[in-house]
């Protein structure tokens, strides 16, 4: 009588699945078909059998696929910001209930889940993480959203109307691009998977592309609302930080056009609205007001005949009675800078007669420059807003200074009514005093805008240095101011600003006139970029060379330039960041 071995099923033991697990199939590694398999246990990843059997594709690299499984595209921030909210946990529980593990008794899958379901969950978690990053770093600059409502919508993204989806995608795209959250290697198509539901990678530019596709699915004219305004605004912010200026200007104008159509520029339309909506509309209006004037800075607007459309016809948002009084206090303080710019500044057209042109520009610039000094950046509470208000204030003063003579500062010699050459140095001194005191995060959150403002101040500083009195003490002082801006641009937003080489090249004449001990090495930006030098370390080294050289900044009195002209020579001395108790504003 022959004997037979009892099968695992006869003995009541669970039978292993007949296919490899999802992770081993994705990584193309050997699977022992365990529950869980030994390969997943060794890699510390979750083993699951959700996919149906498919024909095996070509073998590829294992490291990249393992990294994708571990990350799950949930690590959005470069600082490894993790999302763990009750809403996310509920989504994960629901996903586990909808896609249970295979039955161990039959070896059959209980029901394969479509890949789009996992993609929806993956997308929701990624969007929620980006929303959290926005409220942590960008909300003080753009206080126009409700955090709880927006976070809840991000977690249920696939259930939202298409216009709301486009808005969230645009916001997340602008957040990632402005903060430069995407590493270069992660943006490579071979290192970033495409989300099946979104049909785009979850990078800044991928989300931007998706937001624009979503927008094409509906008519914006028939869906006018606050979401439509903000969608266009965040598309502007994303393109602006990518230096795609024509696209950015188009979306900003689109945002303002929708605002006009909803009556945001008419105070009468606010009367019968609920308080929360009324305040939100005011915030959106003033954000557009500031942005339009910040993009259309006076010198650029006059050069390209770019007008401004919004007027200061609306009451400012509440501060004390708002849901975020500290943020709104700083926001209103920042608004004052641009409210001081008269509309006549943008209506002013240069006369064909150079002498009349200079005379009219001096009168206009003098009036604006005097008003700008009335705003105290130190009144702002949040560090990021204090820094932004200070730099913007000095940038506007320099813009008024450049308005007088254009690109040729030597024209100021011999003109009794010319603005004081001290203006760029006063601006540089105010900025330098804060660059080393402000955290890197407070600098980086302002995106490309802060780089452009520092660049403009540095260029004006270099131009003014070429026509100053040839005193060695002043040369060292101007170099100190210029080097602080160079150092900041050398490590802004996680790397070297693309404007830094241009600034160094523009300043080459100034730097060449200094003593060898105070010379900045120009080769690391103007030479071969493949040398592998770290921009931050090189910038620090240049700054150390400047510190070793004797500086005459303390000996240089700006009053020696009063003979050139007294216009705009009054510095904003009270720009220091005072310690303000936030409790006093509540």
Steps between C-alpha positions, in 0.01 A plus 500: 500500500649825392516796730433859395604833646221712645460832317511832687131546434415158648699585810316826538808713429462824301608476141740760361383712206584371153647834385778724620409791728441846356827644630720219369324519164555877491868468604549187286657307785458138605196437720440193718124579493480513877251694708698720527783400271858503625607767249247753630591415859869558427424833334260613777213564260140386504436176309172482311332302221259740331598485134390242248760298317656679206775422255837581651679794341869564453722506801604839630685660787393403851614796703268752337194276529570422864534872569163569335329235711648628824433865430155452353540858383389619844824673591414828336722744678876484461514521880303170518169644610274214602123506486313315771151634549179328610360548151796318347472214747133463415586489131757228562249296700243538224755392242582191707131411525444550127805294402539214754786254499451180292331201659759254630260207482427515128802677358267723297493879509187642659476764226777690323497874568545738205828687501307828485366443851849490644596796281209701641611429855863574414400829338280603793780446750750688283266797451424514873872511575547788256209686659665463841827634358313799359345592833831455680713717270288701255177586679647813671581633153168396345240485782205424274405142591335295773731223616245252639269523201781473246666205673171310512446565129849375418428165667181457296643648182338254257152587632533876442364700206751552221550876567584427865740227391675740263536751784662247736736377228606857419562580867712187552695568180578857606604379847745242370648729235535807723669304780701286255391177664593285202854370480655501155549125499141442612367702207662262252233289328701187572489571873142625543195286439186641342189503715242295309201710605671833431697376198790716622785466749438657839769763452447874481503514121298179479229648721514823299442312177210309658342820635499653153347183352229504766429864418438417136215271602268788589421854393644747749240760400220269615686409819601841629564503873769542761648163406534620140686812617738300718553231237623762254705664774683180594560423133658845481716424806616168355593644161658804662734285708587308183586837340237450232399864511254513210298212644521649848380843388210342307374303802537798733289713266250217472476489879437875519243482219296243692534717812359797307210290372412400858517860621793457736606854414161644601445556871121490454511131406629409848208632706260204498760224516571279804795622703727208410445538125529877523839477669622234259409719203685795652812291551489374142456853365795639693718202411435577133557870566845436648594237244411717201721783623777266606514342155455836326776673695530868408808481279377190316147634459627826353747327273243255357192724533334247728202657679342410831126445528413463869446805719495519879121529510429221748521501878793300631439163670441489874795434726394466864169324428644268235572130541876571470568848644881477491506393136250767401691769692812426298301469177343844546840650586637361174202638306587852615819496294313461174208716605749788525586469131274754325322393187654799325832316523375248245320762289815711477642510146857623445529817295709495185713785640767337726524802730124517553484123539759501778335791677155340503638164610689662788185667633297181473771279649568738787139494612479120484838445664410715798177308554666158484712577806184547708438123502681319782594143408581437865131533585435162339498207742584196287864474395422409139268798462741742670773398260276520195366843595852633565646371173195617305521846656867542409441352156228759431730782620768380260239474222409865558870588494552322167194667355688831492788400274413159356807283442768770497584623852779724369232741374445610859831682519466873461122497545410700809162333544621142457410244762761416756745225411456380856162336429635163374751489787231572757287225349794259498586586860144435619483168316847385610410563865228234477635240258705325768226530762211349305461123471546338162138384499377858536705594192411202285122512543471813285609318186653663197370842607753542781783401265396761246476775762843423645642488149357843416642649820840345427506633143413852617765474770761406240391782268515760775844375608645586159418871530570561870789700637819290467565453869644168609281489809186521293618235254539250781159595635324448168673165459376387841143584404526334161660187644211447742258490208735272304519262795122489538442432130765229517284283725140607445222240477735206535756603240661780305269756343513514122528880540829477692735460201332798332541712813868407533561577135323835532709579810830396345608861452438578867669187626803557277563837666534357848817392673621143438426409861131577452462345157220253431606207286288527185603167348250288691206662325644633175725202435436131452193386691624141502763560763270356763535792738218544747342844446432542869854422607647721228272787593598456864865503401457823310330652800786390727748671268302818529495476878877460510550816298491837681155649469422868504125461520488633855714799402292584194240765568224525245476874558804553276270444203261779588689727261391279213136547592283496808210319339408169669807521723296443815554138596241280663689469826220334695493184297641271766292202598371581845395223732123516486283305735241318292264503793462875466329455164245242607 
